[in-house]
Amino acid sequence: MERSTAALIGFGFVAAVVGLTIFSHGSHKATRPAASAVPSASHSSAPSASAPTLDTDGGDAPNPDDAGVVPVTEGFETFPDGGKVPPLPDSRPNQVTFGVVQFSYKGAQFAPADARSKAQALERANSTLELAKHDFAAAVGKGDHGSTADAGKIPRGVLEPPIEYLLFMLDKGTVLAEPVDTPRGYWILRRND
């Protein structure tokens, strides 16, 4: 197993543990969106400013047991525009295989001390995106450590909710239309199967 694949699996495991910890404290309520709030299964681009949102009852009261706990994925619970992540439709698979081209930045998990700025990472990701759509393996070569054309199978519930939603809503063999910000840096995602 390549180091990059092992690292991605480790990252996913950490995200799952953090998610289970948060949910075990009862800090989230599950709600179902209206049928029109869920994009069609053939949707293959990242949600824009009009990302689907869910009606809420005003949020949960703070849990005193969570005081001082800062999850590793803080800030990655919603879409970048603040929209809530809807549940994945039942028609989507329970697991997918995927590839990722990663661009780390200062402050991202496991980024080296001399990592580029967030803006520079996004610029590099955007400049590699078109290549990724035509030759994903070549794009992997332009990414940082942790990039791989085949990260293996990943089940639902491992990645951060917006990242998981975007990946699982992709059609087979499709590259996400824009880089996605993750706790580990910007990712160009491709669903392999």
Disulfide bonds with the S-S distance in Angstrom:
none
